[in-house]
Amino acid sequence: MPKEECKRQRRLSRENRKPAVPKLQPSEEPMASKKANGYWKDWGNFEKELRAEIAKEYTDENGNVVKKAGEFPIHEQLCKAGCSSLASEISHHGGIHEARRKLGFGWLGKPKNYWKSWENFERELRAEMMKEYRDKDGVFKKAGELPTKPQLERAKRSDLSNAAADHGGFHAIRRKMGQDELRVEAGYWKDWERFRSELEKEIAKEYRDKDGNVFKRAGEFPTKSHLKEERPDLNSACRYHGGLNAIRRKVGWRIIRIENGYWKNWDNFESEIWYEIACEYVDEKGVVIKKAGEFPTQMQLQMAGRFDLGNAVKRHGGLTAIRRKMGHDLIQTESGYWKNWDNFESEIWYETACEYTDERGVVKKAGVVPTYQQLRLAGRSDLINAFKYYGGMNSVRRKLGQGVNKVESGYWKDWERFRSELEKEMAQEYKDAAGTVFKKAGEFPTKTQLDMAGRSDLASAAAEYHGGINSIRRKMGQDVLRVEAGYWKDWERFRSELENEIARAYKDEGGVFKIAGGFPMRSQLERAKRFDLIIAATRHHGGIIAVRVRMGFVDDGTYEARSQIESLLARIEGPVETGDANA
């Protein structure tokens, strides 16, 4: 008799001498079939039932031991043993890993940081490549093929699937392992029937996490976050069919709505934006447009179909303010970046090639040079501010070989036309290159603000045809911007205004030129267009240095020396002209 057969016979003989272990069928329920509401949420009840299962030995239909007495059961074993209630309710107590920890069992899985090692990850993934994946529906991955994320999940290898993010996502991994990119032909997902067919397959699927907890039931319509995680190709394709709510309506599902004020709540917004940061954005061709961990731009949010988030950004001060609040580095350009024509031309051609969309649809076609208003909507205040270096929009269009946007002679003389355009500007929020808001939505713009926002056409028309800004304000029922005689003589009023300036950081396209909390110098106030404060300090409060000392700022000598030079130059060159006689 062969040696292996002898060993098998001896093993069977030993097993036959053991007391019989009752086999648990999936239909059996070893615990009471009905528990009181909240029974499983109580840790004492859950622990008692789980310890009872730990003490048991599980066998399969052939009598083979699949779990020894004293071993901690996994989710699949609990379900097959008829303890599906226990398996599903484990999520109330932190999942299977947390339950093991509480009961004194070791961590179930790989050593800490195991998956962060490329060698470990590659070895395990290549082993999966060699396998053929099949289930009750047949083969769903051939041997030798690199598995996709959905295939790994279907094959119960969510550990590998989740670890892919540590190595740049599946597209980066395919490139690193010398595999061809998975691509579809241009316009593949624009076909509604093809898209619908694939979406219906996704609706029919059930998804579980690595602990076995169901996070999408079969028959449920997938959410945006689910598609981003599991089917980024379908998620990107949603924009061709009007977005997820339009698709739900088209296939007969109820529209998902959120309560009023949802996006005004910072916690809600922060939770959603953190999710987007963690996502990798992939277009319908499989090209990565944003890596996992990167903060999305306004354009990327729109490309990902997150118009809701893109619109909510303005409720929290814009993307720059949000990046600062969440501890992300601000997107900065080196000093003088925009003064280099090659840099500017590269950026403007990129924007020209982009298609701008919002929740209403396309607002700028690809190939069209964007207007100031379109750039502002796309969050490109940096580009708007840079136009001043090259003579404005028409000068840039001419230099790029594009047609010049011209208006007929006397176009702005028409009051109703001028008023209509100015009201649009009133509704806009203005930001500088650093992302700092210098005019809030709803505020009447000053001449300086119009110039800074690239609307020098309106600023010039105001002076030439309509009597200047104050005359226009009066005509439109706005308060005239004047201060009463002696307004700045009041020390407390002056001090309060100056403290606001001290608290501000001054920035322009060249970067920060005064830090928050620093006492502003004359040159800094001039650069920040606060000539009113300069004149008020000189005429009414003994000059900038006297004000500084009175407000308790210690001088190291540098400030005084530089200010004295500035004061001397001011006396030689004359006072700064502001056009305000009421300071």
C-alpha positions, 0 to 999 in steps of 0.5 A: 500500500502506498505511503500516502494511502497509509497516512490517510487510513490512519487519519480516518481511523483516529477521526472515527474514534473521536466523539461525533461532532454535530454538523451545523447546516446553514438552515440551523440556528443554534441561538434563539430564532428571535431576539429582542430589539437591541439585543445584539447591540449590547456587548454582554449579549454579543460576547456571550453568543460569540464565545459559545461559537468560539467553543464549537468545532465546525465541520463541512458537509464531508465531515472535514474540520473547518474550524477547531474548538477555541478558534475565532470564527470568520464571517463566512464560517458564522454564516454557514453555521447558521449564525448569520445574525451574529455575523451581520451584527458584528459591525455594531462592535467595530467589526471582526478585528475589534471583536478579536482584540476585545476577546484577547485574540491576535490581529487577523491579517498581515504585519503592520505596514505589510502592504506598503512594501511594493515587494510584498504587494507585487508578490501577492498580486502576481500570484493572483495573476496566475489564478483563474477566477470563477464563481457560480456564473463561470470564469470572470478572470483568465489565468495570466490576466492582471486582476482589476479592482472589481475582480479582486473584490469579487474574489474576496481579495479586498486586502489587495484591492485596498492596498492598491491606493498605497501604490498609486492606484491600479493604472499606476500599478499596471504601468509599473508591472509592464501591463498595457493600460485598460482603455476604451475607444473615445465616446464609448460611454456616450452610448446610452444603452451600453451605459445603462446595461453596465449600470444595471449590472452594478445595481444587481451586485452586492458589495461587502467590505473586508470584514464581510459587512454589506455596504451595498445590497443587490438591487440598490442604486449605487451612490456617487461615492460607491461608483467612484470607489468601485467603478470610476469609469461609470462614474466619469461617464455619468456626465454624458447623461446629465449626472446621477440624478438625471440618470436615476430619473431616466431609469425610473428611480426616485431622486435623492435630495438633501435637506436645506442648509446641508452644504452650509454646515462645515462638518458636512462639507469637510466630510465630503471634500475629504472623501474627494481628496482620498479618491483617484479621478479617472476619465472614461478612457482610463487616464488618471486626472487626479491622484488619490490624496491630492486636493481637487481643483474646481475644474476636477470637481466639475469633471468628476460630476461634483457640481454640488461640492463645486457650488458649495465651495463659495459658501466656505470662502473658496478653495484657497480658504478651504485648503488653508482651513484643512491644513493643505499647502496653498497652490503657489507660483514662484515670484514673477511666474506670471510675468513670463509670457511662456508661462502665461501662454501655456496656462491660457492655451490649457484653459482654451482647450478645456470645456467648462460645464456647470449643473446647467450644462456647457458654458464654454466649449473646448477651443474657445478662449475663455472670458474673464467671467468664465475664468472667474467661474472656473476659479482662475483668478490667478490668470485674470490678474495676470492679464494686466501684464499683457495689456488686457484681454483683447491684447492677449487675444490678438497676440494669440492670433484669436479674433478680438472681442470688440464693441461698436463705438459708443457701446457703453453710452447706453445706460441700460446696457451699462447698468445690466453689465454692472449688476452682473459684476455686483453679483460676483465675488472678486478674488486676487491671485492669492485667493483672498476675497477683495469684493464680496458678492452683492457689493458695489465694485469700486473703480480699483476693484473693476480694474483688478477684476479685468473689467477696465472697460466698465471702469473707463465707461463709468468715468467717460459716459456716466459721471463716475462711480459715485454718480452711478451709485446714486443713480442705482440707489446705492449709498455714496462712498464718502466719509464725513469731514473729520472722520479720520480724526477720531483715534478709536475709529482710526485705530480700529481700522488700522488693527484690521490691516494689522491682522491681514496678510498682504498678498499679490501675484508675487506672494506674501508682502506682509504677514498677518499680525505685522504692523504695515509700513507706508510702502505696504499700505500703498501697495494695498491701496490704503492711501486713506490710512496713510494720509490720516496717520500723517495729518491727524495722528503724528505720522506712521511711526508715532501711531506705531509707538502709540499702539505699543509696537516695539521697534528694532530700528529697521522700521524707523530707518525705512520709514524716515526715508519714506517720509523724506521722499514723501516731503520731496515728492509731495503728498500721495494723491488719492482724490479724497479730500475728507481724510 
